[in-house]
Amino acid sequence: FFFSSRRRHTRLQGDWSSDVCSSDLLARDLQRHGFQLRLAPPPAPQAYGQYVPSSRTLWVAPIAFELGIGRQTFLHEAVHAVQSCPSGRLTPIGWTLPLTPVVRQEIGGILTNQYHHGSRLLEQEAFALQGQADAMARLSAALKARCRPRP
């Protein structure tokens, strides 16, 4: 899909394995709903991705693709974008997602060490979705249910 950067537009073919078409559709849906996508280092130092609610911008660092985590990073930040609808304030979507005990424990460890308690549920939802086989479809459906298209 296309992320706008300050310098150019970049086509990210091949970085999404079998999800290329659904990634394109999700990216276009996000843009249609007023979100901006940036393939550039996020404002937060040392972050692979970031969602900035005030500008409705999803940032994905180019290095995320080099590390093989571009898809997961995009999905994670897209969850936060959808969580920001309709009010602009992030609220949980309310998914109950199947996780293996090992993945649940890993997510718990990350959240305990790196996130303040106010964002724990939001981050847990984003981390849980990024590994789901139907992540793109779930996000597209939630986007259409929670967010209004913008001209």
Salt bridges, closest charged atoms under 4 A:
ASP19 OD2 - ARG71 NE 2.34
ASP24 OD2 - ARG11 NH2 3.32
ASP29 OD1 - ARG32 NH2 2.32
ASP29 OD2 - LYS144 NZ 3.62
GLU123 OE1 - HIS76 NE2 2.76
GLU123 OE2 - HIS80 NE2 3.14
ASP134 OD1 - ARG138 NE 3.08
